[in-house]
C-alpha cells in the first residue's frame, strides 16, 4: 500500500468504526458530535485538500466535499452547543433568546442526521466508506520522495496564498467571521497537515531561537499535545519544519481562536435577538452588549486586537521561515 493511501485508510478505518457505533444510536449525529468524530473527518478533509493540490484534483476535490459536508455539520452542532453553554447560565439573557439557540442546536442535529442517511454514511454495509476507499485505491499515488517534494510545494503555495489574503486586507479587519475566523481557518490547515500526514512531517533541530520568537513560546504552546508530531514510522522521506516557527504559528492560531470565540458569542446572541424581535443589526448588537454586561468587549476592540497580532506576526515573515527542507529518514 502506498504511503498516501495508508494515510487516508488510517482515518477511514476510524470513521468506519465510529459510524458502526453511531448507527445503533437513537441520535447518530449527536453521538458522533459527543464522541469527537469531527477530528477524523477534519483529518480526511485536510488530506483531501492537500492531495487535491498535488494530483488527481477532481478525485480528491470530490472526496474533500464528502468529508467537509460531515465536518461542517458537526461544526455547526458544536457552534450552537457552545453558544448554549455560554449563554444559558446568564440570568440577564431572556429565555426567548436561549430557546432560539437551543432550537438552532436541535435543527443542526436534525440536519446532520438527514445528511448521514441521505449520503449513505450509516448503511450497514458501510457503502459510503467502501465507495471512498475504492476511489482512493484508483488514485495515481506518487513515489515517496516525489510526494514529499509535492507536499513541500503545496505548503509554499499555501503560505503565499495566506500572505496574499492578509495583504489584501491591509491588516484591517471589519468582520469577525469573514476576516478573523477566515484567517484562522487558513492558518489552521498548516497546523493540521502534520497530524494528518502520519509522520511525514517532522521538526528540524533549531540550533538557536530567534529573539522575536520568544514571545510566542509560552508554556501552553510548548507543552501542547497538538504540537507533537506523529512518529516517522515507515515514511522514508519527511518534510522538515522549523519547530519554533511552527510553535509561533500555533500561538497565533490560539490567539485568533480566542478572539474569534469572543466575537462569535456576540454575533450568535445578535442572531437570536434579530430573529426573535424587530431589531436592526445595530440595535441587536447594542442590546447584546447590554445583556452581556460591562465586562463584554466591543466588536471593534476584538477586531483591533486581531489586527495588532496579525500585523506583527506577518511583518516578521514567520510562515516563510517555517519550512526547513526534506530529509531521507532511512539514512
C-alpha positions in Angstrom: 0.0 0.0 0.0 1.3 3.5 -0.9 2.1 6.0 1.8 -0.7 8.3 0.6 -3.3 5.6 0.6 -2.3 4.3 4.1 -2.7 7.9 5.5 -6.2 8.0 4.3 -7.2 4.5 5.4 -5.8 5.2 8.9 -8.7 7.7 9.2 -11.3 6.0 7.1 -11.0 3.0 9.4 -11.6 5.2 12.4 -14.6 6.8 10.7 -16.0 3.4 9.8 -15.7 2.3 13.4 -17.4 5.4 14.7 -20.2 5.1 12.1 -20.9 1.5 13.0 -21.5 2.6 16.6 -23.4 5.7 15.7 -25.9 3.8 13.5 -27.0 1.8 16.6 -27.8 5.1 18.5 -31.2 6.8 18.6 -29.5 10.1 17.6 -26.4 9.3 15.4 -25.4 12.9 14.7 -25.4 13.9 18.4 -23.5 10.7 19.2 -20.8 11.5 16.6 -20.5 15.0 18.0 -20.2 13.8 21.5 -17.6 11.2 20.6 -15.2 13.5 18.7 -16.0 12.2 15.2 -15.1 15.7 14.0 -11.4 15.0 14.3 -11.0 12.1 11.8 -13.3 13.9 9.4 -11.2 17.0 9.8 -8.1 14.9 9.0 -9.6 13.4 6.0 -10.7 16.8 4.7 -7.2 18.1 5.3 -5.6 15.2 3.4 -8.1 15.6 0.5 -7.4 19.3 0.4 -3.6 18.7 0.3 -3.7 15.9 -2.3 -6.2 17.9 -4.4 -3.4 20.5 -4.7 -0.8 17.8 -5.7 -2.5 15.4 -8.1 -5.9 13.9 -9.2 -7.5 17.2 -8.4 -11.0 16.1 -9.5 -11.0 12.9 -7.4 -9.7 14.5 -4.2 -11.8 17.5 -4.7 -15.0 15.3 -4.6 -13.7 13.4 -1.6 -13.0 16.7 0.2 -16.6 17.8 -0.4 -17.9 14.5 1.1 -15.7 14.8 4.3 -16.4 18.6 4.6 -20.1 18.1 4.5 -20.0 16.0 7.6 -17.3 18.0 9.3 -19.3 21.2 8.7 -22.4 19.5 10.1 -20.6 18.5 13.3 -19.1 22.0 13.4 -22.5 23.6 13.3 -23.7 21.5 16.2 -20.5 22.5 18.1 -21.2 26.2 17.4 -24.7 26.3 18.8 -23.8 23.9 21.6 -21.0 26.3 22.7 -23.4 29.3 22.4 -25.9 27.5 24.5 -23.4 26.5 27.2 -22.1 30.1 27.3 -25.4 31.9 27.4 -27.7 29.6 29.4 -26.2 30.4 32.8 -26.5 34.2 32.1 -29.6 35.3 34.1 -29.9 38.5 32.2 -30.4 36.8 28.9 -34.1 36.4 28.2 -35.4 32.8 27.8 -36.7 33.5 24.3 -33.2 34.1 23.1 -31.9 31.0 24.8 -34.7 28.9 23.3 -33.9 30.2 19.9 -30.3 29.0 20.2 -31.4 25.6 21.6 -33.8 25.4 18.7 -30.9 26.1 16.3 -28.9 23.4 18.0 -31.7 20.9 17.5 -32.1 21.9 13.9 -28.3 21.4 13.3 -28.5 17.9 14.8 -31.6 17.0 12.7 -29.9 18.3 9.5 -26.8 16.2 10.1 -28.9 13.1 10.8 -30.6 13.7 7.4 -27.3 14.1 5.6 -25.9 11.0 7.2 -28.9 9.0 6.0 -29.2 10.6 2.6 -25.5 10.2 1.7 -25.4 6.6 3.0 -22.9 7.1 5.8 -25.0 5.0 8.1 -25.7 2.0 5.9 -25.0 -1.4 7.4 -22.7 -2.4 4.6 -20.6 0.8 5.1 -21.5 1.8 1.5 -20.1 5.3 1.6 -16.8 4.3 3.1 -16.4 1.5 0.7 -17.0 3.8 -2.2 -14.4 6.3 -0.8 -11.8 3.6 -0.3 -12.4 2.3 -3.9 -11.8 5.8 -5.2 -8.7 6.2 -3.2 -7.3 2.9 -4.5 -7.7 4.2 -8.0 -5.6 7.4 -7.4 -2.2 7.9 -9.1 -0.1 7.9 -5.9 3.3 9.4 -6.1 6.6 7.8 -5.1 7.8 8.7 -1.6 10.4 11.4 -2.4 8.2 13.0 -5.2 5.3 13.0 -2.8 7.2 14.9 0.0 8.5 17.3 -2.6 4.9 18.0 -3.7 3.8 18.4 -0.1 6.6 21.0 0.4 5.4 22.8 -2.8 1.9 22.8 -1.5 3.0 24.3 1.8 4.8 27.1 0.0 1.7 27.8 -2.2 -0.5 27.8 0.9 1.8 30.2 2.8 1.8 32.5 -0.3 -2.0 32.4 -0.5 -2.4 33.3 3.2 0.1 36.2 2.8 -1.9 37.5 -0.2 -5.2 37.2 1.8 -3.7 39.2 4.7 -2.0 41.8 2.5 -5.3 42.4 0.7 -7.0 43.3 4.0 -4.2 45.9 4.7 -4.2 44.5 8.2 -7.7 46.0 8.7 -10.5 43.7 9.8 -14.2 44.6 9.6 -15.9 41.3 10.3 -15.2 38.5 12.9 -16.4 35.7 10.6 -15.1 37.0 7.2 -11.7 38.3 8.5 -10.6 36.8 11.9 -12.3 33.4 11.5 -11.3 33.1 7.9 -7.7 33.9 8.6 -7.6 31.4 11.4 -9.1 28.7 9.2 -6.4 29.2 6.6 -3.6 29.2 9.2 -5.1 26.2 11.0 -4.8 24.0 7.9 -1.0 24.5 8.1 -1.0 23.0 11.6 -3.4 20.2 10.8 -1.4 18.7 7.9 1.5 17.4 10.0 -1.0 15.5 12.2 -3.0 14.2 9.2 0.2 13.1 7.3 1.1 10.5 10.0 4.8 11.1 10.4 5.6 12.5 7.0 6.3 15.9 8.7 8.9 16.2 11.4 10.7 19.0 13.2 14.1 20.3 12.2 16.5 20.8 15.0 16.6 24.5 16.0 20.1 25.4 16.9 19.0 28.8 18.3 15.8 30.6 18.9 15.3 34.0 17.1 14.7 36.7 19.7 11.4 37.8 18.2 10.0 34.2 18.6 10.4 34.0 22.3 7.1 35.9 23.0 5.3 33.1 21.2 6.9 30.2 23.1 4.6 30.2 26.1 4.3 27.2 28.4 0.9 26.3 27.0 2.1 26.4 23.4 5.3 24.5 24.0 3.6 21.7 26.1 0.5 21.4 23.9 0.0 17.8 22.7 -1.2 19.3 19.3 2.3 20.4 18.7 3.8 16.9 19.0 4.1 15.3 15.6 3.3 11.6 15.0 6.4 9.4 14.8 8.2 8.9 11.5 7.0 5.3 11.2 7.5 3.8 7.8 8.0 7.2 6.0 11.3 7.1 4.1 11.2 10.8 3.3 9.9 13.6 5.5 9.2 17.3 5.3 11.1 19.3 7.9 9.6 22.3 9.7 11.5 24.7 11.9 10.0 23.9 15.3 9.9 27.4 16.9 8.3 28.9 13.8 5.7 26.2 13.8 5.1 26.9 17.5 4.7 30.6 16.6 2.0 29.5 14.1 0.3 27.6 16.9 0.4 30.7 19.1 -1.4 33.0 16.6 -3.9 30.3 15.8 -4.7 30.0 19.5 -4.9 33.8 20.0 -7.1 34.3 16.9 -9.2 31.4 18.2 -9.9 33.2 21.5 -10.8 36.4 19.7 -13.0 34.6 17.3 -14.8 32.8 20.1 -15.4 36.1 21.9 -16.7 37.7 18.7 -18.9 34.8 17.7 -20.5 34.8 21.2 -21.7 38.4 20.4 -22.7 37.6 16.8 -24.5 34.5 18.0 -26.5 36.4 20.6 -27.2 39.1 17.9 -28.6 36.4 15.6 -31.0 35.3 18.4 -32.1 38.9 19.1 -32.8 39.7 15.5 -34.7 36.5 14.9 -36.9 37.0 18.0 -37.5 40.7 17.6 -37.8 43.5 15.1 -34.3 44.9 16.0 -31.9 46.0 13.3 -28.4 44.7 13.2 -27.1 47.8 15.0 -29.9 47.6 17.6 -29.3 43.9 18.2 -25.6 44.5 18.8 -26.3 47.2 21.3 -28.8 45.0 23.1 -26.2 42.2 23.2 -23.7 44.5 24.8 -26.2 45.4 27.4 -27.3 41.8 28.2 -23.7 40.6 28.4 -22.7 43.4 30.8 -19.8 45.8 31.1 -17.1 43.2 31.0 -18.0 42.3 27.4 -15.7 44.0 25.0 -17.0 45.7 21.8 -16.6 44.0 18.5 -14.2 46.8 17.3 -11.9 46.1 20.3 -11.8 42.4 19.3 -11.1 43.3 15.7 -8.4 45.8 16.8 -6.6 43.1 18.8 -6.8 40.7 15.9 -5.3 43.3 13.6 -2.5 44.1 16.0 -1.2 40.5 16.5 -1.7 39.6 12.8 0.3 42.6 11.5 3.1 41.9 13.9 3.2 38.2 13.0 3.2 38.7 9.3 5.7 41.5 9.3 8.1 39.1 10.9 7.6 36.7 7.9 7.3 33.7 10.3 5.4 31.5 7.9 8.0 31.9 5.2 10.7 30.7 7.6 8.8 27.6 8.7 9.9 25.2 6.0 13.3 23.7 6.6 13.7 21.1 3.7 13.4 17.4 3.0 15.1 14.6 4.7 15.7 10.9 3.9 14.7 9.4 7.2 16.1 5.9 6.4 19.7 7.2 6.2 
